[in-house]
Amino acid sequence: MTNYRRGDIVLVGFAFSEGTGSKKRPALIVSSDRYHKRRQEVIIAAITSNIQRVLFADTKIAEWKEAGLLYASLVTGIIRTVKGSVIIKKLGVLLDSDLKRVEENLTGALQLG
C-alpha cells in the first residue's frame, strides 16, 4: 500500500537501462488510487524538461509551475512500474486539465479506449 495518488508528481531514482547507476528525475503517478490500496508499487510516466522533442504519447504540461516543477516539462509515454520505496519525495500535483490530456494520450498509445 502506498500513500501516493494518481496525478502526484514525485521525484524518483531512475535506474539507467544499462544498470550502471541512477539519476533523480520527476515522474507522474498514473496508477489508480484503487491500485495503490492493494500494491506496494506505483505506475509512473517519466517527465522531461526536453520540450523541443515531443514524441507520440508525450504531453506538454501547461501548468508546470503550479504542478511543482522547476522547468517547462512534458510527461513522456515512457511508463514504468516501480516500488514505492524508490520515490524520494512528492513535488506537487498535476492540475486536472493537464492530467486529462495525459490520460487521453496514454489511452491512445495503449489502445485502451
TAMO-V34523 format. One record per backbone hydrogen bond with DSSP energy under -0.5 kcal/mol. CO is the residue of the C=O (numbers start at 1). NH is the residue of the N-H. If there is no record, write none. Layout:
# TAMO-V34523
((CO NH) (CO NH))
This chain:
# TAMO-V34523
((5 8) (7 94) (8 10) (8 29) (9 91) (9 92) (10 12) (10 27) (11 88) (11 89) (12 14) (12 25) (14 23) (16 19) (21 16) (23 14) (25 12) (26 47) (27 10) (28 30) (28 45) (29 7) (32 36) (33 37) (34 38) (35 38) (35 39) (36 2) (40 84) (42 44) (42 82) (43 30) (43 31) (44 80) (45 28) (46 76) (48 74) (49 51) (50 53) (52 54) (53 55) (55 58) (59 75) (60 62) (61 64) (62 64) (63 67) (64 69) (65 68) (73 61) (74 48) (74 76) (75 59) (77 79) (78 46) (80 44) (80 82) (82 42) (83 86) (84 87) (86 13) (86 88) (89 11) (92 9) (95 99) (96 100) (97 101) (98 102) (99 103) (100 104) (101 105) (102 106) (103 107) (104 108) (105 109) (106 110) (107 111) (107 112) (107 113))
